[in-house]
Amino acid sequence: MEVVKSRKSIGERYIIVVHLLVGVAVFYFLIHPLTMVIYWFEMNGMPFTLNQFFAIAPDRILDSFSFHMTGMAFAFTLMGAFVGLGSGLYYRNILQKTKMLRRQGEQLKKNILSVIQDGESDRVEFKSSLRYDYRQESINKDLEEVIVKTIAGFMNTNGGELLIGVDDKGNVLGLEQDYQSLKKKNRDGFELRIYQMITNDIGIEFCSLVQTDFYDLDGKDVCVLRIEAAKSPAYVHGNSKTAFYIRAGNSTKPLTIREAVKYINLRRGKS
């Protein structure tokens, strides 16, 4: 472990040193002589033209490296060192944040694989797709109603996670078939459709209770909806009727009006 940390520290120092040296080189060999050329034009009141520039530049550039310009050269070298150091520290921080995000992503991926391995429960549900029917091998938008019901069930109970792109046995199927059925055939289009469904069938005020994340599992996308419990009843409005759903074990169960009223009153009493 100490060897790894030592190598990491050396690598970070190497990045900073390289940026510092590049900064010094750029300021000393490029910006310094070019500044001296421009300064000559200003001091002599000469109009700047390309022909005049190329005529004056060689002598001015050589003069910028002469002994009597040591002070100016040192000032530019110092500026280059500061700029290079700042650039190196900034780049190092970017690399550190990138590595941290990569590690977090890998850890989240491991967590999702662990969730899939543990199977469905009252807080976890798997759905093969959003709207692609694997049995009929075609698009079946009725499947979206099942997703909405499941989301509402989680909201009306204790919240949970809905994994789309995973079948009941935990096999990762991916979302490619769903993507192809959408106008925007990617993760953004899929996420947009999820929130459209929640807005249309449950209510826009419930969208904030759902967080969507995508994971690449063996080259196949899986969407994880992390759903919070709602403080007010989340009804599903569809097909000219309103329904109320809860989670019961590892499934989503509809309640009659009488059962729903009783259930809601019990939840309010507990809160």
C-alpha positions in Angstrom: 0.0 0.0 0.0 2.9 2.4 0.9 4.5 1.6 -2.5 1.3 2.4 -4.4 1.0 5.7 -2.5 4.6 6.5 -3.1 4.2 5.9 -6.9 1.0 8.0 -6.9 2.8 10.8 -5.1 5.7 10.7 -7.6 3.3 10.7 -10.5 1.5 13.7 -9.2 4.8 15.6 -8.6 5.9 14.6 -12.2 2.7 16.2 -13.6 3.4 19.4 -11.7 7.0 19.6 -12.7 6.2 19.0 -16.4 3.6 21.8 -16.4 6.1 24.1 -14.5 8.9 23.4 -17.1 6.5 23.9 -20.0 5.3 27.2 -18.5 8.9 28.4 -18.1 9.8 27.4 -21.6 6.8 29.0 -23.2 7.3 32.3 -21.3 11.1 32.4 -21.7 11.4 31.2 -25.3 8.2 32.5 -26.8 6.3 35.2 -24.9 9.4 37.0 -23.7 11.0 37.6 -27.2 7.7 38.4 -28.8 7.0 40.9 -26.1 10.3 42.5 -26.8 9.5 42.8 -30.5 6.1 44.4 -29.8 7.7 46.7 -27.2 10.2 47.9 -29.9 7.3 49.0 -32.2 5.7 50.9 -29.3 9.0 52.6 -28.3 9.9 53.7 -31.8 6.3 54.6 -32.9 6.6 52.4 -35.9 3.3 51.2 -37.6 3.0 47.4 -37.2 3.1 45.5 -40.5 4.0 41.9 -41.2 6.9 42.9 -43.4 8.2 45.2 -40.7 7.7 42.6 -38.1 9.7 39.9 -40.0 12.4 42.5 -40.7 12.8 43.5 -37.0 12.0 40.3 -35.2 15.3 38.4 -35.7 17.5 41.1 -34.1 15.0 41.9 -31.3 14.6 38.2 -30.5 18.4 37.7 -30.3 18.7 40.9 -28.2 16.0 39.6 -25.7 18.4 36.8 -24.8 21.4 39.1 -24.3 23.0 39.8 -20.9 21.5 43.2 -20.4 18.0 41.7 -20.7 18.7 39.2 -17.9 16.3 41.0 -15.5 13.4 40.9 -18.0 14.1 37.3 -18.9 14.1 36.4 -15.2 10.8 38.1 -14.8 9.2 36.2 -17.6 10.7 32.9 -16.4 9.2 33.6 -13.0 5.8 34.3 -14.5 6.1 31.1 -16.6 6.9 29.1 -13.5 3.8 30.5 -11.6 1.5 29.8 -14.6 3.0 26.3 -15.1 2.7 25.6 -11.4 -1.0 26.7 -11.4 -1.7 24.7 -14.5 -0.1 21.6 -13.0 -2.0 21.9 -9.7 -5.3 22.4 -11.6 -4.6 19.5 -13.9 -3.7 17.3 -11.0 -6.9 18.2 -9.2 -8.9 17.3 -12.4 -7.2 13.9 -12.5 -7.8 13.3 -8.8 -11.5 14.2 -9.2 -11.8 12.0 -12.4 -10.2 9.0 -10.6 -12.5 9.6 -7.6 -15.6 9.7 -9.8 -14.4 6.6 -11.6 -14.0 4.8 -8.3 -17.4 5.9 -7.2 -18.9 4.7 -10.5 -17.2 1.3 -10.1 -18.5 1.1 -6.5 -22.1 2.0 -7.5 -21.8 -0.6 -10.3 -20.8 -3.3 -7.8 -23.7 -2.2 -5.6 -26.1 -2.6 -8.5 -24.7 -6.1 -9.3 -25.2 -7.0 -5.6 -28.8 -5.7 -5.7 -29.5 -7.8 -8.8 -27.9 -10.9 -7.2 -30.0 -10.5 -4.1 -33.2 -10.5 -6.2 -36.5 -8.7 -5.9 -38.0 -7.6 -2.5 -40.5 -5.1 -1.1 -37.8 -2.4 -1.9 -36.5 -3.8 -5.2 -38.3 -4.6 -8.5 -37.0 -5.8 -11.8 -38.5 -5.0 -15.2 -37.3 -6.4 -18.5 -38.1 -3.2 -20.4 -40.0 0.0 -20.5 -42.1 -0.8 -23.6 -40.5 -3.7 -25.5 -42.4 -6.9 -25.2 -39.9 -9.8 -25.3 -42.6 -12.4 -25.7 -44.2 -10.7 -28.7 -40.9 -9.3 -29.9 -42.5 -5.9 -30.6 -43.3 -2.6 -28.9 -46.1 -2.8 -26.4 -46.8 0.5 -24.8 -49.2 -1.1 -22.3 -46.0 -2.2 -20.5 -45.4 1.5 -19.6 -48.6 1.3 -17.4 -46.9 -1.5 -15.4 -43.9 0.7 -14.8 -46.1 3.6 -13.7 -48.0 1.4 -11.3 -44.8 0.1 -9.8 -43.4 3.6 -9.3 -46.7 4.7 -7.6 -46.6 1.5 -5.5 -43.1 2.5 -4.2 -44.2 6.0 -3.6 -47.2 4.9 -1.6 -45.2 2.5 0.6 -41.6 2.9 1.7 -39.8 3.8 -1.6 -37.4 1.6 -3.3 -35.5 0.8 -6.5 -36.9 -0.1 -9.8 -34.4 -1.7 -12.2 -35.4 -1.6 -15.9 -33.5 -3.8 -18.3 -33.3 -6.8 -15.9 -35.7 -9.7 -16.0 -37.3 -11.5 -13.0 -34.4 -14.0 -12.8 -31.8 -11.2 -12.7 -30.6 -11.5 -16.2 -29.4 -8.2 -17.7 -31.3 -7.6 -21.0 -30.3 -4.0 -21.5 -32.4 -1.1 -22.9 -31.4 -1.1 -26.6 -34.8 -2.3 -27.8 -36.4 0.5 -25.8 -34.0 3.1 -27.1 -34.9 2.2 -30.7 -38.6 2.8 -30.0 -38.0 6.4 -28.8 -37.6 9.6 -30.7 -34.4 10.3 -29.0 -32.7 6.8 -29.1 -30.4 7.1 -26.1 -30.3 7.5 -22.3 -31.6 11.0 -22.5 -34.6 10.0 -24.5 -35.3 7.1 -22.1 -35.1 9.4 -19.0 -37.3 11.9 -20.7 -40.0 9.3 -21.4 -39.9 8.1 -17.7 -40.6 11.6 -16.5 -43.3 12.1 -19.1 -45.0 9.0 -17.8 -44.9 10.2 -14.2 -46.1 13.6 -15.2 -49.0 12.3 -17.3 -50.2 9.4 -15.1 -49.2 10.3 -11.5 -48.5 14.1 -11.4 -45.7 16.4 -12.1 -45.3 17.1 -8.4 -44.1 13.5 -7.9 -41.2 13.8 -10.4 -38.9 15.1 -7.8 -39.3 11.8 -5.9 -37.6 9.8 -8.7 -33.9 9.8 -9.4 -32.8 8.1 -12.6 -29.3 6.6 -13.0 -27.9 4.5 -15.8 -25.2 1.7 -15.5 -23.3 -0.2 -18.2 -23.3 -3.8 -17.2 -21.3 -6.0 -19.6 -22.1 -3.6 -22.4 -25.8 -3.4 -21.7 -27.5 -0.4 -20.2 -29.7 -0.7 -17.1 -31.8 2.1 -15.7 -32.2 2.4 -12.0 -35.1 4.5 -10.6 -34.5 5.4 -7.0 -38.0 6.3 -5.7 -38.7 8.1 -2.5 -41.9 7.5 -0.4 -44.5 10.2 -1.1 -45.9 12.3 1.8 -49.3 12.5 0.0 -51.1 9.6 -1.9 -49.8 9.0 -5.4 -52.8 8.0 -7.6 -52.4 6.5 -11.1 -54.7 8.3 -13.6 -55.2 6.3 -16.7 -57.8 4.8 -19.0 -60.5 7.2 -17.6 -60.0 5.8 -14.1 -58.0 6.4 -11.0 -56.2 3.7 -9.1 -54.1 3.3 -5.9 -51.2 0.9 -5.6 -48.8 -0.2 -2.8 -45.9 -2.6 -2.5 -46.9 -5.9 -1.0 -43.8 -8.2 -0.6 -42.0 -8.2 -4.0 -45.1 -7.2 -6.0 -47.3 -4.2 -6.7 -50.9 -4.6 -5.4 -53.9 -2.4 -6.3 -56.3 -1.4 -3.5 -60.0 -0.8 -3.7 -61.3 2.6 -2.7 -62.2 1.4 0.8 -58.8 -0.3 1.2 -57.0 2.8 -0.1 -58.8 5.1 2.3 -58.0 2.9 5.3 -54.4 2.5 4.2 -53.9 6.2 3.8 -55.4 7.0 7.2 -53.2 4.4 8.8 -50.1 6.0 7.2 -51.1 9.4 8.3 -51.6 8.1 11.8 -48.1 6.7 11.9 -46.6 9.9 10.6 
